[in-house]
Amino acid sequence: MLGGTRFVGEAIVRRLLADGHRVSLLNRGCTPDAFGDRVERLRVDRREPGALTRVVTAAGGHWDGVVDATAYRAGDTADAVAAFSRRCERFVHVSTGQVYLIREGYRGPAREEDDGGPIMPRPQDADDAAEWSYGVEKQGCEDALVAASQDCGFPAIRVRIPVVLGPRDPTGRLCAYVTRVRSGQPILARDGGRNLLRHVYVEDVARGIALLLGPAGAGLVGEAINLAQEETPTLADLVAVIAELCGMAAPPVVAVTAEELRTRGLGKEASPFSGRWTSVLDISRAKARLSWRPTAWRETIAQAVAGCDVRGRV
């Protein structure tokens, strides 16, 4: 497991251990974990050229599966391919639904085959540009894996996920809504609450990746697969459910422009799930070929809200 100490990576490790797997964590060792002697630890800063291959070669192992949750650039993935070629039976790359969002003419729900076509120009807005860059870089990771699969049969599966919800989310995005709901303040949203959401529960991601590492994933080697919740609520629906869980009346969702937010000294943190950078993914492939089913949306939100303290923080 490349990473494995925060949120999604930690959930994946917990799931694999619960399923009886022996797990090695490969990371810098900067973030403490709670796994004790249940895992092997390999230390590396993968940003150093050649470091990943040196550490993996020195470990001398061969792994049934490798999960990469910390590759953000094509170079990261190229290094991982070099390190694990002929050293693993399956390689699962944690990607993002933003590989669809960066495409011109994006329309959701996006299917796995919708990852082609021209990439939209870099946006002028700084926040949008950062999101665009993230999607472009992750697409570069995927391109490197596709090339490796075609050139040398590298056994990669690319898992595309939208915004992940659940307890211990370090971004605090959902907790920002909990804070606003509990304060009775209106939600200021660039989309006026009409934005469609299809997030994913962190434990569902972990369960899906565990399935991909088992027999069910064999037929998906070389392919991409979407994991997301079944339902597609609006942002206003999300606010209403959070209010219900908090035992309060739902506050209004007020439509504002980007300029109005800037005038108030606010940015996307006013409503983190507003705007074009929330992907809506089709999960037909995961259901049909992996027999994977997501947790019901309301239960997902209940678990995530329970992970926020009384002030709405993680």
JOGI-V952019 format. One line per field, one symbol per residue. ss: DSSP state (~ for helix, > for strand, _ for the rest). phi: phi as a letter, one per 20 degrees, with the letter a starting at -180 (. if undefined). psi: psi as a letter, one per 20 degrees, with the letter a starting at -180 (. if undefined). A space follows every 50 residues. Layout:
ss: ???
phi: ???
psi: ???
//
This chain:
ss: _>____~~~~~~~~~~~~____>>>>>________~~~>>>>>_______ ~~~~~~~~~___>__>>>_____~~~~~~~~~~~___>__>>>>>>_~~~ ~_>______>_~~~____>______~~~~~~~~~~~~~~~~~~~~~~~~~ ~~___>>>>>>__>>_______~~~~~~~~~~~___>>>______>___> >~~~~~~~~~~~__~~~~~~___>>>>______>~~~~~~~~~~~_____ __>>>__~~~~~~____~~~~_________>__~~~~~~~______~~~~ ~~~~~~________
phi: .eondclffffffgffffeneecdecbfmedfcdelefcecddadffegm fffffffffmecdfbcdddceccgfgfgfffffdgmdbebcddedbfffe ffefmgcefeegfeeenfeffgfffffffffgffffffffffgfffffff fcmgeecdddcegedqfmfffmffffffgfffemffeecfdmnegecbeb egffffffffffeegfegfdfnddbecbffecfefffffffgfffemcff ffddfceffffffemdcfffbgeeneeceddedgffffddldcffggffg ffffffeeefenef
psi: oocjipdggghgggggghjjqppppoaijhpqrkicjiqqpppqoiippi ggggggghhkrpphqppojkpiqhhghgggghhjpjjqhqoopobqiiih hiqpkpprpprhjkjarqpqqpqhpgghhgggggggghhhgghhggghgh hjkpmqpoopqbppqrqjoihjghhhhgggghijqqpophjjjipppnaq phhhgggghhghiahhihijpirqppprrgqmrrhhgggggggghikrqp rqoppqrhghghhjkrbiihnhkqailoqoqpkgghghiilppqqqghhg hggghhipaijjr.
//
